[in-house]
Amino acid sequence: MPIPPASARAGDTLGPQVRAARLVDLDPLTLYGLLRLRVDVFVVEQDCAYPELDGVDTEATTEHLWIEADGVPVATVRTLVDAQGVHHLGRVATRRDHRGHGYASTLVQAGLDRIGGHAVHIGAQAYLERWYERFGFRRAGKDYLEDGIPHLPMVRPELTPRRGAQTS
């Protein structure tokens, strides 16, 4: 189901359409496109042989968000809530020939909007620390290697309503 991207203005039909679905609601061709995109970026492009299909995609709390071009996913992110109730955002990937259009930013913001005010945890590639800080994420520990790639834990703290703001 399409949701408006965070970067689009009301009535703006030129912005990318963000789509979102749980695994059970994805048609087979879209699922294949999402998984192929992630493998192309994380395994092939980054020359990192690891089990990209990690089982998280099948969890009931996992939601896939993506942007399509000509009916094919060209950027993706997933959100999930783990067994302890912690919200996560990850697997941010954009096809090489579609980078530079702000798709990753649009998807990260859409994922955060869908998560709402909850704290959100990510395992970011270290070189993207400043990029994630734009969304309110802060370092939450020491760097670590994951599949030979430097990463760091980051958290966007729980958002609290402003004083005097009404909550519903």
Disulfide bonds with the S-S distance in Angstrom:
none
